[in-house]
Amino acid sequence: MLARRLVLRQLLSLLREVDIGGRALVAVDGLDGAGKTVLVQELVELANQDGLRPVASLSIDGFHHPRSIRYGNGQGPDSFYRDSYDYEAFFRSVVTPFRHGLPIVPAVWDVDADASVLPAQRDLPQDCVLLVDGIFLHRPELRVVWDASVWV
């Protein structure tokens, strides 16, 4: 456990060096079930303990398409990749406001309930590192979004 804690501290230190003084958007991508969400939770918890540059998180899973769209073209790997997420809503709710120093909306869709969620705005500090965990975060239309990325 000590070794993991040391690695987490090193990773957190590196992430805090991204775009110092501004807001940094960081992808935490990897295979489904690889531990992305757990890693992000641990990093945020560690950051909250030391009081240095703030680190926040959200999951791309809050931006799924409705089931009718996700499965509208079948349930194969191509439609899974193409139709799972509403990237337009992600840009509108997170990327654009984050880049302009405005509050973000961290989720718009509850995938389990297959229903929209009430848009709750979240204020983030101007020097915040925002970790976004999920799959497919390195697809072509998202690559330009990230100031840094972590592959798990």
C-alpha positions in Angstrom: 0.0 0.0 0.0 2.9 2.3 0.7 4.2 1.9 -2.9 0.8 2.8 -4.3 0.6 5.9 -2.1 4.0 7.0 -3.4 3.0 6.5 -7.0 -0.3 8.4 -6.4 1.7 11.3 -4.9 4.1 11.3 -7.9 1.2 11.3 -10.4 -0.6 14.0 -8.5 2.5 16.1 -8.5 2.9 15.7 -12.3 -0.8 16.5 -12.9 -0.6 19.7 -10.9 2.3 20.9 -13.1 0.0 20.9 -16.2 -0.9 24.5 -17.2 0.2 26.0 -13.8 -1.9 29.1 -12.9 -4.7 28.1 -15.3 -7.3 25.4 -15.5 -6.1 22.0 -16.8 -8.4 19.3 -18.3 -6.9 15.8 -18.0 -8.3 12.6 -19.5 -8.0 9.4 -17.5 -8.7 6.8 -20.1 -8.3 3.0 -20.4 -10.1 -0.3 -20.9 -13.5 -0.8 -19.2 -12.9 -2.0 -15.7 -9.2 -1.0 -15.5 -9.6 1.1 -12.4 -9.9 4.6 -13.8 -12.6 5.8 -11.5 -10.8 4.4 -8.4 -7.6 6.0 -9.4 -9.3 9.4 -10.0 -11.1 9.1 -6.6 -7.8 8.4 -4.9 -6.1 11.4 -6.6 -8.9 13.8 -5.6 -8.9 12.5 -2.0 -5.1 12.9 -1.8 -5.3 16.4 -3.3 -8.0 17.4 -0.8 -5.7 16.4 2.1 -2.7 18.6 1.2 -4.4 21.9 0.3 -2.2 22.5 -2.7 -3.6 23.1 -6.2 -7.2 21.9 -6.3 -8.1 18.7 -8.2 -11.7 17.8 -9.1 -13.2 15.0 -11.2 -16.2 13.8 -13.2 -16.9 10.8 -15.4 -17.8 10.8 -19.1 -20.4 8.3 -18.0 -22.6 11.3 -17.1 -22.8 12.0 -20.8 -24.2 8.8 -22.2 -26.8 8.9 -25.0 -30.2 7.6 -24.2 -30.5 3.8 -24.6 -32.6 4.3 -27.8 -29.6 6.0 -29.4 -26.9 3.8 -27.9 -28.6 0.7 -29.2 -30.3 2.1 -32.2 -27.6 0.6 -34.5 -27.2 -2.6 -32.6 -25.0 -3.6 -29.7 -21.8 -4.5 -31.5 -18.4 -2.9 -30.9 -18.8 -0.3 -33.7 -22.0 1.1 -32.4 -20.6 0.9 -28.8 -17.7 3.2 -29.9 -19.8 5.4 -32.2 -23.1 5.8 -30.2 -22.4 5.5 -26.5 -21.7 9.1 -25.6 -23.1 12.5 -26.3 -19.9 14.5 -26.9 -21.8 17.6 -27.9 -23.4 17.7 -24.5 -19.9 17.1 -22.9 -18.4 20.0 -24.8 -21.4 22.3 -24.0 -21.6 21.4 -20.3 -17.9 20.9 -19.4 -15.3 21.8 -21.9 -16.5 25.2 -23.1 -17.5 26.5 -19.6 -14.3 25.1 -18.0 -12.1 26.8 -20.6 -13.9 30.1 -20.0 -13.6 29.9 -16.2 -17.3 29.3 -15.7 -19.2 26.7 -13.7 -19.6 23.3 -15.3 -22.4 20.8 -15.4 -20.8 17.5 -14.5 -23.5 15.2 -15.8 -26.6 15.4 -18.0 -27.7 11.7 -18.2 -28.2 8.8 -15.8 -27.3 5.8 -17.8 -28.8 3.3 -15.3 -32.1 5.1 -15.1 -31.9 6.0 -18.8 -33.1 9.5 -17.9 -31.8 13.0 -17.9 -30.5 14.5 -14.7 -31.3 18.0 -13.4 -28.3 20.1 -14.5 -26.5 21.1 -11.3 -23.8 23.6 -11.9 -20.5 23.1 -10.2 -18.1 26.0 -9.5 -14.4 25.1 -9.8 -11.4 27.2 -8.8 -9.5 29.0 -11.6 -6.4 27.0 -11.1 -8.2 23.6 -10.9 -7.1 20.4 -12.5 -10.2 18.6 -13.7 -9.8 14.8 -14.2 -12.3 13.2 -16.6 -12.4 9.4 -16.3 -13.9 7.1 -18.9 -13.4 5.1 -22.1 -12.9 6.4 -25.6 -11.4 9.7 -24.4 -8.6 9.6 -27.0 -10.9 9.4 -30.0 -10.0 12.0 -32.7 -12.6 14.6 -31.8 -11.5 14.7 -28.1 -7.7 14.7 -28.5 -7.6 18.5 -28.8 -9.5 18.9 -25.5 -6.9 17.5 -23.1 -4.0 19.3 -21.6 -2.7 15.9 -20.5 -3.8 12.4 -20.3 -3.3 9.2 -18.3 -3.8 5.7 -19.7 -4.8 3.1 -17.2 
